[in-house]
């Protein structure tokens, strides 16, 4: 019964990938008038000034794990990378336990 669900999910995934690759995007032409260019330039200039006035140094700390098959690729700040790796190990152990319990 589970293999039917797995097969359906695989087929759905392949369908969505193929559908996404064949999707067309319609881009309507945009007419540039002198008023539009001047307004856009003013808004960009104001936005630039606001960013420089409110510019504060922010420090971002994060970590993550990408699993490619059985190989984990760990990235990020050392503290958060360790947390992400521990969480990944716990999730892998839980998935192994789930698979073993389903096969009994």
C-alpha positions in Angstrom: 0.0 0.0 0.0 2.8 2.4 0.8 4.5 1.7 -2.5 1.5 3.1 -4.3 1.7 6.3 -2.3 5.5 6.5 -3.0 4.9 5.9 -6.7 2.2 8.5 -6.8 4.4 11.1 -5.2 7.3 10.3 -7.6 5.0 10.7 -10.6 3.5 13.9 -9.2 7.0 15.3 -8.7 8.1 14.4 -12.2 4.9 16.0 -13.6 5.4 19.2 -11.7 9.0 19.4 -12.9 8.1 18.9 -16.5 5.1 21.3 -16.1 7.4 24.0 -14.6 9.9 23.6 -17.4 7.3 24.1 -20.1 5.6 27.0 -18.4 5.6 30.2 -20.4 5.9 33.7 -18.9 4.1 36.5 -20.7 6.0 39.8 -20.4 4.0 42.8 -21.4 5.9 45.7 -23.1 6.6 48.6 -20.8 6.5 52.1 -22.3 9.0 54.6 -21.0 7.9 58.2 -20.8 10.0 61.1 -19.5 7.7 61.4 -16.5 8.1 57.8 -15.5 11.9 57.9 -15.9 12.1 61.0 -13.7 9.8 59.6 -11.0 11.7 56.3 -11.0 15.0 58.1 -10.7 13.8 60.2 -7.8 12.4 57.2 -5.9 15.7 55.3 -6.4 17.7 58.3 -5.2 15.5 58.7 -2.1 15.7 55.0 -1.4 19.5 55.2 -1.7 19.7 58.1 0.8 17.4 56.3 3.3 19.6 53.2 3.2 22.8 55.2 3.9 21.2 57.2 6.7 19.7 54.1 8.4 22.7 51.9 7.7 23.5 49.8 10.7 25.9 46.9 10.9 23.9 43.7 11.5 25.5 40.4 12.2 23.7 37.3 11.0 24.5 33.9 12.5 23.1 30.8 11.0 23.9 27.2 10.2 22.5 24.4 8.0 23.0 21.0 6.7 22.5 19.7 3.1 22.2 15.9 2.8 23.3 14.5 -0.5 22.7 10.9 -0.1 24.5 9.7 3.0 27.0 12.7 2.8 26.1 15.7 5.0 27.4 19.1 4.0 27.5 21.4 7.0 27.8 25.2 6.6 27.3 28.3 8.7 28.5 29.7 12.0 30.2 27.0 14.1 27.7 27.2 17.0 24.7 27.0 14.8 26.3 24.5 12.4 26.8 22.1 15.3 23.1 22.5 16.3 22.0 21.8 12.7 24.3 18.7 12.6 22.9 17.4 15.9 19.3 18.0 14.6 20.2 16.2 11.4 21.6 13.2 13.3 18.4 13.0 15.4 16.2 13.2 12.4 18.2 10.5 10.6 17.9 8.2 13.6 14.2 8.8 13.9 13.7 8.0 10.2 15.7 4.8 10.5 13.6 3.8 13.5 10.4 4.6 11.5 11.6 2.5 8.5 12.5 -0.4 10.7 9.2 -0.3 12.5 7.3 -0.2 9.2 9.1 -3.3 7.9 8.2 -5.5 10.9 
